[in-house]
């Protein structure tokens, strides 16, 4: 099928530029020149005509076409994170160099599995989640940390603390690191490693995180 060139006229109508030079809905009105994409059918409205922005404040497309606009892969193969949050790349092996250390799980399974989550319940990142992987997960504001919590200046840039999942004992531990401020687990100062359980509250800087395990006695990656 011949590629279509879908454009929008000044009055917001969509039509195929290859079939006509003018909007068929507005008769002889010139189009705005704003091309959406090549090779896919005209947008179909859904959800009562709900739309999302595509680049300018006044330009919108139906929600059903969102996948065509946002279906972009990053160079590191990461899952897009909400602003201020971040975790390890999806395919860690592809970003490793010959001198990098890999976790035991990654070496045995060929990938770095998800073992739990931290959910921000108070602070700059409220409502956002951070993925926990096996072995040691360094926590800090910097992007080089396994769990990157941006926006909280009270959290150290590198290795403020860490979450550890021990596959042999199948337990999680919160381990204090190089952070200047004291961290807390359930409002108790974490001056030494503390074993974590479901819904424990971890306070780092001005951020409160709730711990949610995925692996443990009931399930573990083999």
N, CA, C and O of each residue as an XYZ file, in Angstrom:
888
protein
N       0.852     -1.196      0.000
C       0.000      0.000      0.000
C       0.881      1.237      0.000
O       1.863      1.314      0.738
N       0.518      2.214     -0.842
C       1.303      3.443     -0.941
C       1.294      4.186      0.393
O       0.275      4.271      1.078
N       2.478      4.724      0.739
C       2.569      5.464      1.989
C       1.629      6.661      1.982
O       1.452      7.328      0.962
N       1.042      6.913      3.119
C       0.161      8.054      3.261
C       0.889      9.180      3.971
O       1.743      8.944      4.825
N       0.544     10.394      3.613
C       1.107     11.550      4.299
C      -0.047     12.281      4.963
O      -0.767     13.046      4.321
N      -0.212     12.039      6.242
C      -1.331     12.603      6.987
C      -0.941     13.986      7.503
O       0.057     14.133      8.209
N      -1.729     14.991      7.147
C      -1.482     16.358      7.608
C      -2.737     16.898      8.274
O      -3.818     16.317      8.173
N      -2.567     18.021      8.956
C      -3.688     18.640      9.665
C      -3.902     20.051      9.137
O      -2.954     20.826      9.018
N      -5.134     20.376      8.825
C      -5.440     21.718      8.346
C      -5.555     22.674      9.531
O      -5.595     22.217     10.674
N      -5.608     23.987      9.295
C      -5.701     24.959     10.397
C      -6.913     24.753     11.297
O      -6.918     25.174     12.454
N      -7.956     24.091     10.745
C      -9.161     23.867     11.543
C      -9.141     22.537     12.291
O     -10.131     22.156     12.916
N      -7.996     21.824     12.226
C      -7.854     20.609     13.016
C      -8.290     19.337     12.327
O      -8.366     18.295     12.978
N      -8.587     19.375     11.007
C      -8.996     18.164     10.292
C      -7.771     17.426      9.763
O      -6.793     18.061      9.367
N      -7.811     16.088      9.750
C      -6.726     15.266      9.234
C      -7.138     14.716      7.860
O      -8.287     14.325      7.653
N      -6.168     14.693      6.918
C      -6.458     14.111      5.598
C      -5.145     13.703      4.938
O      -4.068     14.078      5.400
N      -5.242     12.924      3.845
C      -4.072     12.405      3.136
C      -3.617     13.424      2.090
O      -4.339     13.711      1.136
N      -2.412     13.966      2.282
C      -1.871     14.972      1.361
C      -1.638     14.392     -0.029
O      -1.684     15.123     -1.018
N      -1.382     13.056     -0.118
C      -1.136     12.432     -1.430
C      -2.398     12.321     -2.271
O      -2.325     12.130     -3.485
N      -3.563     12.441     -1.625
C      -4.815     12.321     -2.361
C      -5.394     13.676     -2.746
O      -6.061     13.787     -3.775
N      -5.156     14.689     -1.955
C      -5.692     16.009     -2.248
C      -4.802     17.079     -1.637
O      -4.200     16.871     -0.584
N      -4.721     18.241     -2.312
C      -3.910     19.346     -1.798
C      -4.658     20.182     -0.780
O      -4.059     21.017     -0.102
N      -5.959     19.970     -0.664
C      -6.769     20.790      0.228
C      -7.597     19.905      1.145
O      -7.939     18.775      0.799
N      -7.908     20.429      2.304
C      -8.718     19.698      3.262
C     -10.111     19.456      2.691
O     -10.810     20.413      2.356
N     -10.524     18.204      2.574
C     -11.852     17.922      2.020
C     -12.987     18.410      2.922
O     -14.116     18.579      2.462
N     -12.693     18.634      4.190
C     -13.718     19.101      5.113
C     -13.895     20.623      5.033
O     -14.976     21.149      5.295
N     -12.827     21.307      4.671
C     -12.869     22.779      4.608
C     -12.857     23.279      3.172
O     -12.622     24.461      2.926
N     -13.107     22.395      2.238
C     -13.096     22.702      0.814
C     -11.726     23.201      0.379
O     -10.812     22.386      0.251
N     -11.537     24.474      0.148
C     -10.286     24.963     -0.428
C      -9.330     25.558      0.604
O      -8.415     26.294      0.232
N      -9.515     25.263      1.875
C      -8.614     25.802      2.900
C      -7.265     25.112      2.804
O      -7.209     23.886      2.711
N      -6.149     25.889      2.827
C      -4.822     25.315      2.767
C      -4.511     24.590      4.082
O      -4.959     24.999      5.153
N      -3.726     23.492      3.975
C      -3.361     22.778      5.203
C      -2.256     23.526      5.930
O      -1.600     24.405      5.370
N      -2.065     23.153      7.205
C      -1.100     23.861      8.044
C       0.331     23.445      7.771
O       1.264     24.111      8.220
N       0.525     22.336      7.029
C       1.872     21.864      6.768
C       2.450     21.034      7.892
O       3.620     20.657      7.832
N       1.672     20.738      8.910
C       2.171     19.954     10.034
C       1.945     18.477      9.757
O       0.857     17.958     10.007
N       2.955     17.799      9.247
C       2.843     16.379      8.948
C       2.980     15.554     10.220
O       3.857     15.828     11.040
N       2.117     14.535     10.399
C       2.175     13.702     11.604
C       3.160     12.551     11.411
O       4.083     12.396     12.210
N       2.982     11.746     10.374
C       3.858     10.604     10.150
C       3.580     10.054      8.766
O       2.613     10.461      8.123
N       4.416      9.130      8.291
C       4.212      8.474      7.018
C       3.856      7.018      7.235
O       4.402      6.364      8.124
N       2.953      6.517      6.434
C       2.753      5.086      6.381
C       1.761      4.505      7.355
O       1.694      3.282      7.478
N       0.978      5.319      8.065
C      -0.066      4.709      8.887
C      -1.381      5.418      8.657
O      -1.419      6.557      8.192
N      -2.454      4.734      8.987
C      -3.787      5.210      8.678
C      -4.113      6.472      9.444
O      -3.488      6.762     10.464
N      -5.103      7.238      8.955
C      -5.508      8.438      9.674
C      -5.922      8.103     11.084
O      -6.483      7.035     11.326
N      -5.650      9.015     12.043
C      -5.983      8.735     13.435
C      -7.456      8.442     13.656
O      -8.326      9.020     13.003
N      -7.715      7.552     14.570
C      -9.086      7.233     14.952
C      -9.318      7.742     16.358
O      -8.549      7.415     17.262
N     -10.322      8.507     16.562
C     -10.590      9.052     17.895
C     -11.123      7.956     18.786
O     -11.755      7.007     18.323
N     -10.860      8.099     20.076
C     -11.325      7.121     21.041
C     -11.438      7.780     22.389
O     -10.851      8.835     22.630
N     -12.184      7.166     23.256
C     -12.329      7.724     24.585
C     -12.977      9.086     24.559
O     -12.597      9.980     25.316
N     -13.982      9.248     23.666
C     -14.693     10.521     23.618
C     -13.887     11.628     22.987
O     -14.128     12.805     23.254
N     -12.896     11.250     22.117
C     -12.114     12.266     21.424
C     -10.972     12.805     22.253
O     -10.434     13.865     21.934
N     -10.576     12.095     23.331
C      -9.480     12.563     24.171
C      -8.196     12.643     23.366
O      -7.952     11.799     22.504
N      -7.369     13.652     23.636
C      -6.145     13.853     22.875
C      -4.979     14.117     23.806
O      -5.166     14.441     24.979
N      -3.733     13.973     23.257
C      -2.526     14.307     23.989
C      -1.664     15.202     23.121
O      -1.777     15.130     21.897
N      -0.799     16.052     23.693
C       0.052     16.938     22.917
C       1.047     16.158     22.079
O       1.493     15.087     22.492
N       1.417     16.690     20.868
C       2.429     16.056     20.032
C       3.603     16.980     19.764
O       4.445     16.629     18.937
N       3.716     18.093     20.381
C       4.889     18.930     20.175
C       4.634     20.382     20.467
O       5.502     21.069     21.005
N       3.446     20.869     20.121
C       3.100     22.248     20.402
C       1.868     22.269     21.297
O       1.115     21.299     21.371
N       1.686     23.378     21.960
C       0.592     23.474     22.927
C      -0.749     23.208     22.290
O      -1.616     22.575     22.892
N      -0.928     23.699     21.051
C      -2.248     23.592     20.419
C      -2.387     22.402     19.498
O      -3.453     22.220     18.910
N      -1.346     21.571     19.341
C      -1.415     20.442     18.443
C      -1.642     19.178     19.246
O      -0.866     18.870     20.150
N      -2.697     18.441     18.928
C      -3.000     17.208     19.641
C      -3.358     16.118     18.664
O      -3.763     16.389     17.533
N      -3.207     14.863     19.110
C      -3.659     13.720     18.323
C      -4.443     12.805     19.256
O      -4.262     12.868     20.472
N      -5.312     11.954     18.708
C      -6.068     11.029     19.556
C      -5.143     10.120     20.349
O      -4.035      9.813     19.910
N      -5.606      9.687     21.534
C      -4.800      8.830     22.381
C      -4.426      7.525     21.697
O      -3.387      6.939     22.002
N      -5.262      7.067     20.777
C      -4.988      5.819     20.081
C      -3.733      5.860     19.243
O      -3.186      4.807     18.915
N      -3.250      7.059     18.877
C      -2.055      7.176     18.058
C      -0.802      7.393     18.895
O       0.275      7.600     18.335
N      -0.912      7.353     20.207
C       0.221      7.675     21.075
C       1.423      6.784     20.807
O       2.565      7.238     20.870
N       1.165      5.514     20.508
C       2.247      4.577     20.294
C       3.121      4.994     19.119
O       4.325      4.736     19.129
N       2.531      5.643     18.092
C       3.307      6.054     16.930
C       4.227      7.219     17.270
O       5.293      7.366     16.672
N       3.822      8.039     18.221
C       4.622      9.204     18.573
C       5.712      8.845     19.569
O       6.839      9.328     19.454
N       5.391      8.002     20.547
C       6.315      7.755     21.642
C       7.106      6.465     21.514
O       7.907      6.140     22.391
N       6.892      5.721     20.425
C       7.573      4.450     20.279
C       9.017      4.663     19.834
O       9.369      4.361     18.694
N       9.857      5.187     20.740
C      11.245      5.461     20.448
C      12.111      4.719     21.453
O      11.808      4.702     22.646
N      13.198      4.101     20.971
C      14.081      3.359     21.857
C      15.316      4.201     22.158
O      15.826      4.898     21.280
N      15.793      4.137     23.391
C      16.985      4.873     23.752
C      18.211      4.058     23.403
O      18.122      2.846     23.211
N      19.371      4.723     23.318
C      20.589      4.050     22.914
C      21.031      2.994     23.908
O      21.756      2.069     23.544
N      20.603      3.116     25.167
C      21.009      2.163     26.193
C      19.967      1.089     26.421
O      20.151      0.240     27.294
N      18.874      1.095     25.664
C      17.852      0.074     25.814
C      17.174      0.116     27.155
O      16.865     -0.931     27.725
N      16.936      1.303     27.676
C      16.318      1.405     28.991
C      14.821      1.581     28.884
O      14.310      2.083     27.883
N      14.122      1.164     29.924
C      12.696      1.434     30.008
C      12.528      2.871     30.433
O      13.141      3.281     31.418
N      11.707      3.676     29.720
C      11.533      5.066     30.120
C      11.034      5.163     31.553
O      10.106      4.456     31.946
N      11.652      6.038     32.327
C      11.267      6.242     33.708
C      10.585      7.581     33.855
O      10.835      8.496     33.070
N       9.734      7.706     34.842
C       9.152      9.003     35.111
C      10.250      9.930     35.608
O      11.246      9.479     36.174
N      10.060     11.238     35.393
C      11.110     12.195     35.703
C      11.551     12.070     37.148
O      10.725     11.940     38.051
N      12.848     12.110     37.361
C      13.379     12.072     38.708
C      13.691     10.678     39.199
O      14.233     10.522     40.293
N      13.362      9.651     38.416
C      13.620      8.288     38.855
C      14.437      7.525     37.852
O      14.502      7.915     36.686
N      15.068      6.441     38.271
C      15.828      5.645     37.331
C      16.285      4.351     37.950
O      16.433      4.250     39.167
N      16.513      3.344     37.095
C      17.025      2.074     37.555
C      18.000      1.553     36.529
O      18.281      2.213     35.529
N      18.517      0.363     36.780
C      19.487     -0.224     35.867
C      18.895     -0.412     34.472
O      17.679     -0.546     34.335
N      19.750     -0.425     33.418
C      19.255     -0.695     32.066
C      18.568     -2.043     31.977
O      18.876     -2.961     32.737
N      17.625     -2.155     31.034
C      16.907     -3.415     30.832
C      17.873     -4.532     30.478
O      17.837     -5.605     31.079
N      18.733     -4.282     29.505
C      19.705     -5.281     29.080
C      21.070     -4.862     29.593
O      21.838     -4.214     28.882
N      21.368     -5.232     30.822
C      22.611     -4.790     31.447
C      23.819     -5.299     30.690
O      24.801     -4.572     30.537
N      23.771     -6.536     30.212
C      24.922     -7.145     29.557
C      25.400     -6.331     28.371
O      26.600     -6.267     28.106
N      24.466     -5.702     27.646
C      24.836     -4.955     26.450
C      25.593     -3.685     26.771
O      26.238     -3.115     25.892
N      25.527     -3.218     28.040
C      26.213     -1.989     28.419
C      27.489     -2.259     29.203
O      28.180     -1.315     29.588
N      27.820     -3.532     29.450
C      28.998     -3.887     30.206
C      30.259     -3.781     29.357
O      30.206     -3.960     28.140
N      31.369     -3.497     29.980
C      32.669     -3.590     29.332
C      33.384     -4.792     29.926
O      32.921     -5.372     30.908
N      34.506     -5.168     29.334
C      35.201     -6.384     29.763
C      35.688     -6.296     31.200
O      35.883     -7.327     31.843
N      35.890     -5.081     31.723
C      36.397     -4.942     33.070
C      35.324     -4.795     34.123
O      35.643     -4.724     35.309
N      34.042     -4.746     33.726
C      32.953     -4.558     34.690
C      32.622     -5.856     35.420
O      32.719     -6.948     34.858
N      32.226     -5.711     36.691
C      31.774     -6.877     37.454
C      30.292     -7.077     37.205
O      29.551     -6.107     37.049
N      29.854     -8.321     37.166
C      28.435     -8.613     36.992
C      27.934     -9.338     38.226
O      28.713     -9.969     38.941
N      26.638     -9.249     38.478
C      26.072     -9.934     39.627
C      26.052    -11.433     39.368
O      26.119    -11.877     38.222
N      25.959    -12.210     40.447
C      25.885    -13.672     40.317
C      24.648    -14.062     39.523
O      24.698    -14.964     38.687
N      23.528    -13.374     39.787
C      22.283    -13.685     39.074
C      22.435    -13.445     37.586
O      21.988    -14.252     36.770
N      23.066    -12.336     37.232
C      23.232    -12.032     35.806
C      24.142    -13.055     35.146
O      23.909    -13.449     34.004
N      25.166    -13.482     35.849
C      26.091    -14.461     35.294
C      25.409    -15.811     35.098
O      25.652    -16.497     34.106
N      24.554    -16.189     36.048
C      23.900    -17.490     35.984
C      22.694    -17.503     35.054
O      22.475    -18.474     34.330
N      21.903    -16.413     35.073
C      20.658    -16.375     34.311
C      20.795    -15.707     32.957
O      19.968    -15.928     32.073
N      21.837    -14.887     32.779
C      22.006    -14.167     31.526
C      21.294    -12.832     31.506
O      21.355    -12.113     30.509
N      20.618    -12.488     32.593
C      19.963    -11.183     32.710
C      19.900    -10.824     34.185
O      20.094    -11.677     35.052
N      19.629     -9.558     34.463
C      19.599     -9.071     35.844
C      18.140     -8.958     36.279
O      17.485     -7.975     35.934
N      17.608     -9.930     37.022
C      16.169     -9.989     37.278
C      15.673     -8.986     38.314
O      16.418     -8.565     39.198
N      14.416     -8.617     38.189
C      13.737     -7.790     39.185
C      13.453     -8.655     40.405
O      12.981     -9.785     40.276
N      13.745     -8.115     41.603
C      13.462     -8.875     42.822
C      12.553     -8.109     43.780
O      12.111     -8.664     44.786
N      12.269     -6.847     43.480
C      11.399     -6.050     44.339
C      11.378     -4.600     43.903
O      11.945     -4.230     42.875
N      10.707     -3.784     44.711
C      10.556     -2.376     44.370
C      10.622     -1.492     45.617
O      10.339     -1.932     46.731
N      11.002     -0.244     45.396
C      10.831      0.809     46.388
C       9.816      1.787     45.811
O       9.959      2.217     44.667
N       8.807      2.142     46.573
C       7.780      3.078     46.124
C       7.849      4.329     46.991
O       7.752      4.254     48.216
N       8.017      5.477     46.347
C       8.111      6.734     47.098
C       6.723      7.138     47.592
O       5.802      7.333     46.798
N       6.588      7.262     48.916
C       5.287      7.631     49.496
C       5.297      9.059     50.037
O       4.257      9.588     50.429
N       6.478      9.680     50.054
C       6.558     11.069     50.499
C       7.868     11.677     50.007
O       8.933     11.071     50.131
N       7.773     12.890     49.443
C       8.962     13.553     48.929
C       8.786     13.969     47.490
O       7.686     13.886     46.944
N       9.872     14.422     46.866
C       9.839     14.937     45.494
C       9.314     13.906     44.504
O       8.622     14.263     43.550
N       9.634     12.632     44.715
C       9.251     11.561     43.779
C       7.997     10.799     44.201
O       7.798      9.660     43.779
N       7.158     11.404     45.018
C       5.964     10.729     45.544
C       5.146     10.084     44.421
O       4.822     10.725     43.422
N       4.820      8.795     44.610
C       4.032      8.059     43.629
C       4.863      7.305     42.607
O       4.314      6.557     41.798
N       6.178      7.490     42.629
C       7.048      6.818     41.663
C       7.697      5.586     42.286
O       7.847      5.492     43.504
N       8.078      4.645     41.425
C       8.670      3.401     41.918
C      10.084      3.238     41.381
O      10.444      3.800     40.347
N      10.875      2.459     42.104
C      12.257      2.178     41.737
C      12.479      0.674     41.842
O      12.146      0.061     42.856
N      13.038      0.090     40.798
C      13.204     -1.363     40.738
C      14.444     -1.819     41.503
O      15.512     -1.216     41.402
N      14.279     -2.893     42.267
C      15.393     -3.510     42.977
C      15.805     -4.766     42.219
O      14.962     -5.587     41.858
N      17.097     -4.908     41.981
C      17.628     -6.099     41.325
C      18.366     -6.950     42.355
O      18.483     -6.563     43.518
N      18.856     -8.094     41.932
C      19.543     -8.996     42.856
C      20.878     -8.407     43.301
O      21.398     -7.478     42.682
N      21.424     -8.959     44.382
C      22.695     -8.535     44.960
C      22.603     -7.100     45.482
O      21.590     -6.735     46.079
N      23.638     -6.278     45.271
C      23.699     -4.956     45.882
C      23.165     -3.890     44.927
O      23.554     -3.839     43.760
N      22.272     -3.041     45.434
C      21.715     -1.925     44.662
C      22.112     -0.618     45.345
O      21.570     -0.282     46.398
N      23.050      0.118     44.758
C      23.490      1.379     45.333
C      22.425      2.456     45.130
O      21.828      2.553     44.057
N      22.191      3.260     46.161
C      21.184      4.313     46.128
C      21.869      5.671     46.210
O      22.771      5.862     47.026
N      21.447      6.619     45.367
C      21.995      7.970     45.402
C      21.304      8.852     44.391
O      20.435      8.388     43.653
N      21.685     10.142     44.345
C      21.086     11.073     43.382
C      21.691     10.939     42.002
O      21.034     11.263     41.013
N      22.920     10.475     41.906
C      23.612     10.410     40.629
C      23.127      9.291     39.740
O      22.665      8.260     40.230
N      23.230      9.486     38.420
C      22.750      8.493     37.467
C      23.571      7.217     37.477
O      23.125      6.194     36.959
N      24.769      7.259     38.061
C      25.594      6.066     38.121
C      25.155      5.073     39.179
O      25.675      3.959     39.233
N      24.201      5.458     40.026
C      23.698      4.543     41.050
C      22.686      3.570     40.453
O      22.037      3.873     39.452
N      22.558      2.404     41.075
C      21.572      1.429     40.599
C      20.157      1.954     40.791
O      19.286      1.719     39.953
N      19.923      2.665     41.893
C      18.631      3.306     42.149
C      18.901      4.799     42.266
O      19.480      5.264     43.248
N      18.479      5.531     41.262
C      18.762      6.964     41.169
C      17.542      7.758     41.620
O      16.514      7.766     40.942
N      17.659      8.426     42.767
C      16.554      9.211     43.319
C      16.918     10.688     43.204
O      17.578     11.240     44.085
N      16.495     11.312     42.141
C      16.836     12.698     41.882
C      15.848     13.644     42.561
O      14.732     13.250     42.899
N      16.265     14.880     42.754
C      15.367     15.905     43.267
C      15.422     16.102     44.767
O      14.809     17.035     45.285
N      16.148     15.240     45.488
C      16.267     15.359     46.946
C      17.729     15.650     47.278
O      18.564     14.745     47.292
N      18.029     16.927     47.547
C      19.404     17.336     47.791
C      19.964     16.778     49.099
O      21.173     16.839     49.322
N      19.112     16.238     49.964
C      19.576     15.661     51.221
C      20.118     14.249     51.034
O      20.667     13.668     51.970
N      19.966     13.691     49.828
C      20.505     12.371     49.502
C      21.862     12.555     48.837
O      21.993     13.374     47.927
N      22.867     11.814     49.269
C      24.199     11.916     48.684
C      24.169     11.534     47.207
O      23.346     10.727     46.774
N      25.083     12.131     46.445
C      25.118     11.898     45.004
C      25.471     10.438     44.690
O      24.860      9.824     43.815
N      26.445      9.892     45.396
C      26.868      8.512     45.165
C      26.801      7.696     46.451
O      27.244      8.158     47.503
N      26.260      6.503     46.375
C      26.261      5.505     47.442
C      25.826      6.094     48.776
O      26.541      5.997     49.773
N      24.668      6.694     48.784
C      24.105      7.160     50.047
C      23.817      5.970     50.953
O      24.043      6.022     52.162
N      23.316      4.901     50.351
C      22.978      3.667     51.070
C      22.757      2.597     50.008
O      23.034      2.826     48.831
N      22.264      1.436     50.412
C      22.014      0.394     49.416
C      20.965     -0.594     49.921
O      20.724     -0.729     51.120
N      20.357     -1.274     48.958
C      19.445     -2.389     49.237
C      20.123     -3.650     48.707
O      20.562     -3.687     47.558
N      20.207     -4.667     49.534
C      20.860     -5.913     49.133
C      19.852     -7.051     49.177
O      19.120     -7.216     50.153
N      19.826     -7.846     48.085
C      19.031     -9.083     48.097
C      19.995    -10.252     48.040
O      20.723    -10.423     47.063
N      19.993    -11.054     49.091
C      20.856    -12.224     49.181
C      20.090    -13.441     48.685
O      19.165    -13.906     49.352
N      20.463    -13.961     47.524
C      19.722    -15.069     46.919
C      19.857    -16.361     47.726
O      18.959    -17.202     47.694
N      20.959    -16.527     48.443
C      21.141    -17.767     49.213
C      20.191    -17.817     50.400
O      19.525    -18.827     50.627
N      20.129    -16.737     51.149
C      19.235    -16.709     52.313
C      17.855    -16.187     51.966
O      16.927    -16.283     52.770
N      17.714    -15.619     50.734
C      16.448    -15.071     50.248
C      15.904    -13.976     51.182
O      14.717    -13.954     51.507
N      16.782    -13.090     51.594
C      16.374    -11.970     52.441
C      16.870    -10.659     51.841
O      17.828    -10.634     51.068
N      16.200     -9.572     52.213
C      16.580     -8.225     51.802
C      17.165     -7.486     53.010
O      16.721     -7.661     54.145
N      18.163     -6.666     52.733
C      18.782     -5.878     53.790
C      18.911     -4.421     53.324
O      19.225     -4.154     52.164
N      18.662     -3.484     54.252
C      18.995     -2.089     54.010
C      20.348     -1.830     54.666
O      20.534     -2.085     55.855
N      21.291     -1.318     53.870
C      22.655     -1.131     54.357
C      23.038      0.349     54.256
O      23.040      0.895     53.153
N      23.359      1.008     55.359
C      23.797      2.408     55.276
C      25.098      2.512     54.507
O      25.923      1.600     54.534
N      25.276      3.643     53.814
C      26.476      3.822     53.004
C      27.256      5.050     53.414
O      27.557      5.247     54.591
N      27.585      5.889     52.417
C      28.412      7.068     52.659
C      27.591      8.336     52.841
O      28.148      9.434     52.856
N      26.273      8.204     52.980
C      25.420      9.383     53.119
C      25.738     10.165     54.376
O      25.995      9.583     55.429
N      25.721     11.500     54.266
C      26.016     12.348     55.418
C      24.891     12.283     56.452
O      25.137     12.250     57.658
N      23.644     12.266     55.949
C      22.495     12.218     56.855
C      22.203     10.773     57.254
O      22.467      9.841     56.494
N      21.661     10.606     58.443
C      21.279      9.275     58.932
C      20.006      8.826     58.223
O      19.061      9.602     58.078
N      19.985      7.572     57.782
C      18.784      6.992     57.183
C      18.011      6.231     58.254
O      18.552      5.891     59.306
N      16.727      5.969     57.966
C      15.866      5.334     58.962
C      15.055      4.206     58.320
O      14.681      4.279     57.150
N      14.792      3.165     59.108
C      13.863      2.100     58.723
C      12.781      2.059     59.788
O      13.044      1.788     60.959
N      11.554      2.335     59.353
C      10.414      2.424     60.288
C      10.712      3.396     61.430
O      10.414      3.136     62.596
N      11.325      4.551     61.040
C      11.633      5.651     61.965
C      12.700      5.307     63.007
O      12.887      6.052     63.968
N      13.395      4.192     62.823
C      14.526      3.837     63.678
C      15.815      4.051     62.896
O      15.919      3.621     61.747
N      16.806      4.715     63.511
C      18.064      5.008     62.829
C      18.727      3.726     62.318
O      18.899      2.759     63.060
N      19.094      3.742     61.038
C      19.744      2.586     60.417
C      21.255      2.808     60.442
O      21.830      3.276     59.460
N      21.885      2.479     61.539
C      23.336      2.663     61.699
C      24.096      1.401     61.329
O      25.311      1.438     61.132
N      23.376      0.271     61.233
C      23.937     -1.016     60.812
C      22.941     -1.639     59.838
O      21.801     -1.181     59.767
N      23.338     -2.678     59.077
C      22.398     -3.340     58.163
C      21.150     -3.826     58.891
O      21.231     -4.359     59.997
N      19.996     -3.635     58.257
C      18.708     -4.018     58.843
C      17.942     -4.894     57.855
O      17.817     -4.553     56.679
N      17.430     -6.027     58.345
C      16.624     -6.919     57.512
C      15.286     -6.256     57.215
O      14.651     -5.686     58.103
N      14.860     -6.339     55.938
C      13.624     -5.698     55.504
C      12.499     -6.702     55.348
O      12.725     -7.870     55.031
N      11.270     -6.221     55.578
C      10.074     -7.039     55.350
C       9.051     -6.180     54.601
O       9.219     -4.967     54.478
N       8.005     -6.813     54.111
C       6.980     -6.148     53.316
C       6.451     -4.885     54.008
O       6.111     -4.905     55.191
N       6.390     -3.794     53.248
C       5.836     -2.510     53.670
C       6.675     -1.784     54.722
O       6.180     -0.860     55.367
N       7.921     -2.182     54.903
C       8.800     -1.386     55.754
C       8.995     -0.009     55.123
O       9.091      0.122     53.903
N       9.052      1.015     55.977
C       9.277      2.382     55.485
C      10.748      2.740     55.646
O      11.315      2.637     56.734
N      11.353      3.163     54.542
C      12.757      3.578     54.532
C      12.812      5.083     54.290
O      12.245      5.577     53.315
N      13.485      5.807     55.164
C      13.625      7.250     55.011
C      15.068      7.583     54.677
O      15.979      7.312     55.459
N      15.266      8.177     53.498
C      16.592      8.599     53.044
C      16.495     10.077     52.710
O      15.725     10.456     51.827
N      17.255     10.917     53.390
C      17.127     12.352     53.174
C      15.727     12.809     53.540
O      15.248     12.547     54.643
N      15.061     13.506     52.594
C      13.682     13.951     52.805
C      12.687     13.060     52.068
O      11.546     13.458     51.832
N      13.122     11.860     51.709
C      12.310     10.936     50.918
C      11.911      9.720     51.740
O      12.759      9.090     52.372
N      10.619      9.387     51.734
C      10.115      8.165     52.372
C       9.793      7.147     51.290
O       9.073      7.447     50.338
N      10.329      5.943     51.442
C      10.125      4.874     50.471
C       9.498      3.672     51.164
O       9.850      3.351     52.299
N       8.574      3.012     50.486
C       7.990      1.783     51.027
C       8.580      0.596     50.280
O       8.642      0.601     49.051
N       9.009     -0.413     51.012
C       9.653     -1.594     50.445
C       8.610     -2.654     50.085
O       7.770     -3.021     50.907
N       8.680     -3.143     48.828
C       7.766     -4.193     48.351
C       8.612     -5.289     47.702
O       9.133     -5.083     46.606
N       8.764     -6.453     48.350
C       9.562     -7.542     47.769
C       8.788     -8.313     46.714
O       7.559     -8.380     46.749
N       9.523     -8.893     45.780
C       8.934     -9.797     44.789
C       9.478    -11.208     45.006
O       8.724    -12.181     44.985
N      10.774    -11.312     45.211
C      11.397    -12.621     45.471
C      11.473    -12.869     46.971
O      11.344    -11.945     47.774
N      11.685    -14.137     47.336
C      11.771    -14.522     48.734
C      11.560    -16.017     48.878
O      11.889    -16.787     47.976
N      11.015    -16.424     50.006
C      10.801    -17.854     50.269
C       9.806    -18.460     49.293
O       9.927    -19.623     48.910
N       8.811    -17.653     48.890
C       7.745    -18.181     48.025
C       8.180    -18.281     46.566
O       7.728    -19.164     45.838
N       9.068    -17.366     46.139
C       9.504    -17.368     44.732
C      10.900    -16.787     44.640
O      11.257    -15.848     45.352
N      11.688    -17.378     43.735
C      13.006    -16.832     43.438
C      13.380    -17.255     42.032
O      12.988    -18.324     41.564
N      14.149    -16.397     41.358
C      14.601    -16.722     40.002
C      15.589    -17.877     40.074
O      16.516    -17.867     40.884
N      15.383    -18.864     39.226
C      16.276    -20.038     39.214
C      17.308    -19.910     38.116
O      18.145    -20.797     37.949
